Amino acid sequence: MSESVDSGPSESTRSRSAVRTWLTNQNATVFIAAVLVILFLWVFFVIEIEPRLFLEEGERARYAWDTFISQFIIGLAQGSIYALIALGYTLVYGILFMINFAHGEVFMAGAYIGFFAINAAEQSGFLESQTLLAILLTMGVAVLGSVIIAILLERIAYRPLRNAPRLVPLITAIGASITLQQLFLRLFGSSPRTYPRISLFVGQGMWGCEDADGTTVCQGIDLISQSYDVIIFNQEVRIRPFFFVILFVSLLLMSALWFFIQRTKTGKAMRAVAEDKDTASLMGINVDRTIVITFILGAALAGAGAVLFALYNRQVTPFMGFIPGIKAFTAAVLGGIGNVPGAVFGGLFLGVAESVLPSALGLPNQLKDVVAFGLLIVFMIFRPTGIFGEVLSKKKA
């Protein structure tokens, strides 16, 4: 009679376990490098190698370098918006250890309030005569509106539940999200509000002038609405300058946040409260005030991002904050929830991935959400702490 012998895990199981362990234990730099190398190699294969192996002469490749460059730039702009929203999630989680699922509606509120500001500027003629100043004022009004909504949320919905079980504020946040959606729906209706088409010209005369009906016109480059054909790495790409404006403004705001957290007294108080609220209170830090400031910072970034998003997308609805909010939460988790650099990198990475990967994988662009949330599942399997999660855990160890 033969005896069955348990040989233990199979070779393939041990290999998968070894890969998972290696990915989990690597620091953020190594992990980022590994992911970027894999993605670049796949894009290189699709563009350079696949056509030579599978296409006959005269057939057009399904993907090319000009398409990749264009999608990469669009992804950076979209990822910048995700990063601005994700910072609100990660700041609140870092201090309260709760997910503020109403943060997407704070973003939506900023876009709505900004619409009324810029619409008033257009009707008064101020938008046409002082375009840049009108945009800055619109962004300021949107930031103020988002901040007020966030303060009310913290004071009414979250502060009374601060010592409750963690599931209670999570459910409250979902309820607050639905409440804000329905409130704006009842106040402003379901019809989309459309931001005006804006042109902001710079560099007038640098590229010459044209005669139009006997009048010399020196328009320059439109930073917001127009698209231009440019040569990047010997590839002709049609690019909208506003994508670079979004990226630049977002990086500027994120750098200001990082400086505030690292270099100011209030930022140090935020980090102290994130470590231990009781000890911070004993050291003389006003915990309630610090938490309110955290909500203000996250809401301000969301409000600024909302105006940038609306100037590009133009349409505003009561439900517009849901998908960007979920994507931003995904970005925060990918980067390591509670970690500020992680939220920034997670947002940029997610924006580029959902812009580039569908075409690179031969999928329709409508499946970009599948790609985004599929990445979340993969990262949760191989890197459950997020990309920068290990750095955070070492500091708290």
C-alpha positions in Angstrom: 0.0 0.0 0.0 1.5 3.3 -1.1 1.7 6.2 1.2 0.9 9.7 0.0 3.7 12.2 0.7 3.0 15.9 1.1 5.7 17.5 -0.9 4.7 21.0 0.3 4.1 24.0 -1.9 4.7 23.6 -5.6 7.6 25.2 -7.4 5.3 27.8 -9.0 3.7 28.7 -5.7 7.1 29.2 -4.1 8.1 31.4 -7.0 5.1 33.6 -6.8 5.6 33.9 -3.0 9.2 34.8 -3.5 8.3 37.5 -6.0 5.6 38.9 -3.7 8.0 38.9 -0.7 10.7 40.7 -2.8 8.3 43.4 -4.0 7.0 43.9 -0.5 10.4 44.3 1.1 12.0 46.7 -1.4 12.2 50.3 -0.6 10.2 52.9 -2.5 13.0 53.8 -5.0 13.7 50.3 -6.0 10.0 49.5 -6.4 9.3 52.6 -8.4 12.2 51.8 -10.7 11.0 48.3 -11.2 7.5 49.3 -12.1 8.6 52.1 -14.5 11.1 49.8 -16.2 8.4 47.1 -16.8 6.0 49.7 -18.2 8.6 51.2 -20.5 9.7 47.8 -21.8 6.1 46.9 -22.6 5.6 50.2 -24.4 8.8 49.7 -26.3 7.7 46.2 -27.3 4.4 47.4 -28.6 5.8 50.3 -30.6 9.1 48.9 -31.9 9.0 45.1 -31.8 5.4 44.0 -32.2 5.0 45.7 -35.7 8.1 43.9 -37.0 6.9 40.5 -35.8 3.2 40.6 -36.5 2.5 43.3 -39.1 2.8 42.9 -42.8 4.4 45.6 -44.9 2.1 48.6 -45.4 0.0 47.8 -42.3 -0.3 50.6 -39.8 0.9 49.9 -36.2 -1.8 50.3 -33.5 0.5 52.4 -31.3 3.3 54.8 -32.1 5.7 57.1 -30.2 3.8 60.3 -31.0 0.6 58.8 -29.5 2.6 57.7 -26.4 4.1 61.1 -25.9 0.7 62.8 -26.3 -1.0 60.4 -23.9 1.9 60.7 -21.4 1.5 64.5 -21.2 -2.3 64.2 -20.9 -1.8 61.6 -18.1 0.6 63.9 -16.2 -2.0 66.7 -16.3 -4.8 64.4 -15.2 -2.6 62.8 -12.6 -1.8 66.3 -11.2 -5.5 66.7 -10.5 -5.7 63.3 -8.8 -2.7 64.2 -6.7 -4.2 67.5 -5.5 -7.4 65.6 -4.4 -5.4 62.7 -3.0 -3.5 65.0 -0.7 -6.7 65.8 1.1 -7.4 62.1 1.7 -3.9 61.4 2.9 -3.7 64.5 5.2 -6.9 63.6 7.0 -6.0 59.9 7.3 -2.6 60.8 8.6 -4.1 62.6 11.6 -7.5 61.0 12.2 -7.0 57.5 10.6 -10.3 57.9 8.7 -11.1 58.0 5.0 -13.0 61.2 4.2 -15.2 59.9 1.4 -16.9 63.3 1.2 -13.7 64.8 -0.1 -14.8 64.3 -3.7 -17.8 66.5 -3.0 -15.6 69.2 -1.5 -13.9 69.1 -4.9 -17.3 69.3 -6.7 -18.3 72.2 -4.5 -15.2 74.2 -5.4 -15.9 73.7 -9.1 -19.6 74.8 -8.7 -18.7 77.9 -6.7 -15.9 78.7 -9.1 -18.4 78.5 -12.0 -20.6 81.2 -10.5 -17.5 83.4 -9.9 -16.2 83.1 -13.4 -19.7 83.4 -14.9 -20.1 86.7 -13.1 -16.7 87.9 -14.3 -17.7 87.0 -17.9 -21.0 88.8 -17.8 -19.3 92.0 -16.3 -16.6 91.9 -19.0 -13.9 91.6 -16.4 -12.9 88.1 -17.7 -12.2 89.4 -21.2 -10.3 92.5 -20.0 -8.3 90.9 -17.1 -8.3 87.2 -18.0 -5.5 86.1 -15.7 -6.7 88.1 -12.7 -10.2 86.8 -13.2 -8.9 83.2 -13.2 -7.0 83.8 -10.1 -10.0 85.3 -8.4 -12.1 82.4 -9.5 -9.6 80.0 -8.0 -9.6 82.0 -4.8 -13.4 81.9 -4.5 -13.5 78.2 -5.3 -10.8 77.5 -2.6 -12.8 79.6 -0.1 -16.0 77.7 -0.9 -14.3 74.3 -0.6 -12.7 75.3 2.7 -16.1 76.4 4.2 -17.6 73.1 3.2 -14.7 71.1 4.7 -14.9 73.1 8.0 -18.6 72.4 8.3 -18.0 68.7 7.6 -15.4 68.5 10.3 -17.4 70.4 12.8 -20.8 68.8 12.3 -20.1 65.3 11.0 -16.7 64.2 12.2 -15.7 65.9 15.4 -18.6 64.4 17.5 -17.4 61.0 16.3 -13.7 61.4 17.0 -13.6 58.7 19.7 -16.2 56.4 18.1 -15.2 53.1 16.5 -13.5 53.7 13.1 -16.3 52.2 11.1 -18.7 54.9 12.4 -17.0 58.0 10.8 -16.4 56.0 7.6 -20.2 55.4 7.3 -20.8 59.1 8.2 -18.4 60.2 5.5 -20.3 58.2 2.9 -23.6 59.7 4.2 -22.1 63.2 4.0 -21.0 62.6 0.4 -24.5 61.6 -0.6 -26.0 64.6 1.3 -23.7 67.1 -0.5 -24.5 65.5 -3.9 -28.2 65.8 -3.3 -28.0 69.3 -1.8 -26.2 70.6 -4.9 -28.6 68.7 -7.1 -31.6 70.3 -5.4 -30.1 73.8 -5.4 -28.7 73.9 -8.9 -30.5 71.1 -10.8 -29.1 68.2 -12.8 -28.2 70.1 -15.9 -24.5 70.7 -16.4 -23.1 74.1 -15.8 -20.5 75.1 -18.5 -17.4 77.1 -17.8 -16.9 79.8 -20.5 -14.3 79.2 -23.2 -11.2 81.2 -22.1 -8.2 82.3 -24.1 -5.1 83.6 -22.3 -2.4 84.7 -24.8 1.3 85.1 -23.9 4.3 86.0 -25.9 2.5 88.4 -28.3 4.8 89.3 -31.1 7.5 86.7 -30.3 6.4 84.5 -33.3 5.5 87.3 -35.6 2.2 89.0 -36.4 -0.5 88.6 -39.1 -2.6 91.0 -41.0 -6.3 90.4 -40.7 -8.6 92.8 -42.6 -6.0 95.6 -42.5 -5.4 95.1 -38.8 -2.1 93.7 -37.4 -2.8 90.8 -35.0 -0.1 89.5 -32.6 -1.9 86.9 -30.6 1.0 84.8 -29.3 0.2 81.4 -27.7 -3.1 80.6 -26.1 -2.3 78.8 -22.8 -5.8 77.5 -22.1 -8.0 76.7 -25.1 -5.8 76.1 -28.2 -3.7 73.1 -29.2 -0.5 73.3 -31.2 1.7 71.0 -33.2 5.1 70.7 -31.7 8.2 68.4 -32.2 9.1 66.3 -29.2 11.9 63.7 -29.6 11.6 64.0 -33.3 7.9 63.2 -33.1 5.2 65.6 -34.2 2.7 65.9 -31.4 -0.4 68.0 -31.0 -0.4 69.4 -27.5 -2.5 71.8 -25.5 -0.3 74.1 -23.4 -2.9 74.1 -20.6 -1.7 70.5 -19.7 1.6 72.0 -18.8 -0.1 74.8 -16.9 -2.1 72.2 -14.8 1.1 70.3 -14.1 3.1 73.4 -13.1 0.4 74.9 -10.9 -0.2 71.5 -9.2 3.5 71.0 -8.5 3.7 74.5 -7.1 0.8 74.0 -4.8 2.1 70.6 -3.7 5.6 72.0 -3.0 4.0 74.8 -0.9 2.2 72.1 1.1 5.4 70.1 1.6 7.2 73.3 2.8 4.3 74.2 5.1 4.3 70.7 6.7 8.1 70.4 7.1 9.1 74.0 7.9 6.4 75.8 9.8 5.3 75.6 13.4 1.8 74.6 12.4 3.2 71.8 10.2 5.2 70.5 13.0 2.1 70.5 15.2 0.3 68.5 12.5 3.0 65.9 12.5 2.9 65.7 16.3 -0.9 65.2 16.3 -0.5 62.5 13.6 2.0 60.7 15.9 0.0 60.9 19.2 -2.9 63.2 19.9 -2.8 62.8 23.6 0.9 63.5 23.9 0.6 66.5 21.6 -2.2 67.9 23.7 -0.1 67.5 26.8 2.7 69.4 25.0 0.4 72.4 24.6 -0.8 71.8 21.0 -4.4 72.6 20.3 -5.5 69.3 18.7 -8.9 70.6 17.5 -7.4 73.6 15.8 -4.7 71.4 14.1 -7.3 69.0 12.8 -9.3 71.9 11.3 -6.2 73.3 9.6 -5.6 69.9 8.1 -9.1 69.9 6.6 -8.5 73.4 5.4 -5.3 72.5 3.6 -6.9 69.5 1.9 -10.0 71.4 0.9 -7.9 74.3 -0.5 -5.9 72.0 -2.7 -9.2 70.3 -3.9 -10.8 73.7 -4.7 -7.8 74.8 -6.7 -7.7 71.4 -8.5 -11.5 71.8 -9.2 -11.0 75.0 -11.1 -8.1 73.6 -13.1 -10.2 70.5 -13.9 -13.2 72.6 -14.9 -11.2 75.0 -17.1 -10.2 71.9 -19.1 -13.3 69.8 -18.8 -15.7 72.8 -18.7 -18.8 71.0 -17.5 -19.8 70.9 -13.9 -22.5 68.6 -12.4 -23.5 67.6 -8.8 -22.0 64.1 -9.3 -18.7 65.2 -11.0 -16.7 64.7 -7.8 -17.4 61.0 -7.4 -15.1 59.4 -10.0 -12.2 61.9 -9.4 -12.6 61.3 -5.7 -12.4 57.5 -6.0 -9.5 57.8 -8.4 -7.7 60.1 -6.0 -8.4 57.7 -3.1 -6.9 55.0 -5.3 -3.9 57.2 -5.9 -3.4 57.8 -2.2 -3.6 54.1 -1.5 -1.1 53.3 -4.3 1.3 55.9 -2.9 0.8 54.8 0.7 -2.1 56.3 2.6 -1.0 58.9 5.1 2.2 59.7 3.2 2.3 63.1 1.3 5.0 62.2 -1.3 3.2 59.0 -1.8 -0.1 60.8 -2.7 1.7 63.0 -5.2 3.5 60.1 -6.9 0.4 57.9 -6.7 -1.7 60.6 -8.5 0.8 61.2 -11.2 1.4 57.4 -11.7 -2.3 56.7 -11.9 -3.0 59.5 -14.3 -0.2 58.3 -16.7 -1.2 54.7 -16.3 -4.9 55.2 -17.2 -4.0 57.4 -20.1 -1.2 55.2 -21.6 -2.0 51.6 -20.7 -5.4 51.1 -22.5 -3.9 51.9 -25.9 -0.7 50.1 -25.1 -2.6 47.0 -24.1 -4.9 47.2 -27.1 -8.0 48.0 -25.0 -10.6 50.7 -25.8 -10.2 53.9 -23.9 -13.5 53.4 -22.2 -11.8 50.7 -20.1 -9.4 53.2 -18.4 -11.3 52.9 -15.2 -10.8 49.1 -15.3 -7.0 49.7 -15.7 -7.0 52.2 -12.8 -8.8 50.0 -10.3 -7.0 46.9 -11.6 -3.7 48.5 -10.7 -5.1 49.0 -7.2 -5.9 45.3 -6.9 -2.4 44.4 -8.1 -0.7 46.8 -5.7 -2.7 45.5 -2.8 -1.6 42.0 -3.6 2.1 42.7 -4.1 2.6 46.0 -2.1 -0.2 46.3 0.4 1.5 49.2 2.3 1.6 51.3 -0.9 4.7 52.5 -2.7 5.9 54.8 0.1 4.2 52.9 2.9 7.5 51.3 4.1 9.0 54.7 4.7 6.1 55.7 6.9 6.2 52.4 8.9 9.9 52.8 9.6 9.4 56.2 11.1 6.7 54.9 13.4 8.5 51.7 14.3 
